[in-house]
Amino acid sequence: MPLRLTHLEGPGAARFELHGDLDHYWADLLLEAVETVLSDYGGLRDVHLQCAGLTAVDSSGLSALLMIRRRTGAAGVRLHIQERPLCLERLLELTGTIEYLTTPEAGAREQRSAVTEAPISGRSNTPEGL
């Protein structure tokens, strides 16, 4: 069944309603849609994926979700994967990705940690500066 996306935007948030199969035929459609919103929508704080209408998810669908999570995290945007059907819930549990994909605060933490990173200077009291 083809993936059908409905996209809505509000203040600081984008919402996608997913209907159909998130599989190797359609996973790129979702990834591209979220990437477009991330690049075009300033002030975005949250991306919501409403998954109640999903009928199947395969490894390509999982890969797209993981990539979306990385992209939103890098942008400091929280990802919310909501109304997960049983097929998605089982896949996330079996692959050990459920916490990574369903903890929205992690995206904000990734952005903060990237901002606060600083290079570590070498020690000056050693001959090689190590």
C-alpha positions in Angstrom: 0.0 0.0 0.0 1.6 3.4 -1.0 2.6 5.7 1.8 0.3 8.8 1.9 1.6 11.8 3.9 -0.5 14.7 5.3 1.7 17.6 6.4 0.5 20.4 8.7 2.5 23.3 10.1 1.9 25.4 13.2 4.0 27.8 15.3 7.3 26.0 15.9 6.0 22.6 14.9 5.4 20.4 11.8 3.2 17.4 11.9 3.1 14.5 9.4 0.3 11.9 9.4 1.4 8.7 7.9 -1.0 6.2 6.1 0.1 3.0 4.3 3.4 1.2 4.2 6.7 2.7 5.3 8.8 0.4 3.3 11.7 0.3 0.8 9.4 1.8 -1.9 8.2 4.8 0.2 10.7 5.4 3.0 12.5 8.1 1.0 9.3 10.0 0.6 9.0 10.6 4.3 12.7 11.3 4.7 12.6 14.0 1.9 9.5 15.6 3.3 11.0 16.0 6.8 14.3 17.2 5.4 12.5 19.8 3.4 10.6 21.1 6.5 13.8 21.2 8.5 15.6 23.3 5.9 12.7 25.6 4.9 10.9 26.2 8.2 12.8 28.6 10.6 12.0 28.4 14.3 11.0 24.8 14.2 11.1 23.1 17.6 9.1 19.9 17.1 8.4 17.4 14.4 5.5 15.1 15.1 5.0 11.8 13.1 1.5 10.5 13.6 1.8 6.8 12.8 -1.6 5.4 13.6 -2.3 4.9 9.8 0.8 2.8 9.2 0.0 -0.7 7.9 3.6 -2.0 7.6 7.2 -1.0 8.4 10.3 -2.7 7.1 14.0 -2.2 7.6 14.1 0.7 5.1 11.3 2.4 7.0 13.2 2.0 10.2 16.3 3.3 8.5 14.4 6.4 7.4 13.1 7.0 11.0 16.7 6.7 12.3 17.9 9.2 9.7 15.1 11.6 10.6 16.0 11.3 14.2 19.6 12.1 13.4 18.6 15.1 11.3 16.2 16.5 13.8 18.7 16.0 16.6 21.4 17.8 14.7 19.0 20.7 14.1 18.0 20.8 17.8 14.5 19.8 16.9 12.5 17.3 19.0 11.1 14.3 17.2 7.8 12.8 18.4 6.7 9.4 17.0 3.2 9.1 18.1 0.3 6.6 17.9 2.7 3.8 17.0 0.9 0.8 15.6 1.8 -2.7 16.9 4.0 -3.5 13.9 6.1 -0.4 14.5 6.3 -0.9 18.2 7.5 -4.5 17.8 10.1 -3.5 15.3 11.5 -0.7 17.5 11.6 -3.1 20.5 13.3 -5.9 18.5 16.0 -3.6 17.1 16.6 -1.8 20.4 15.8 1.6 18.9 12.6 2.4 20.8 14.2 4.6 23.4 16.4 6.4 20.9 13.5 7.1 18.6 10.8 7.9 21.2 12.7 10.2 23.7 12.0 13.7 22.3 14.3 15.4 24.8 17.3 13.7 23.2 17.2 15.9 20.2 17.6 19.1 22.3 20.4 17.4 24.3 22.3 16.5 21.1 22.2 20.1 20.0 23.3 21.5 23.4 26.2 19.1 23.6 27.4 20.0 20.1 27.4 23.6 21.0 29.3 23.2 24.3 32.0 21.0 22.8 35.5 22.6 22.8 38.9 21.3 21.7 41.1 20.0 24.4 44.5 21.6 24.3 47.7 19.5 24.8 49.6 19.6 28.0 52.5 22.1 27.9 54.5 20.3 30.5 55.4 17.3 28.2 58.0 17.4 25.5 55.6 16.7 22.7 52.7 18.8 24.1 50.7 15.6 24.7 
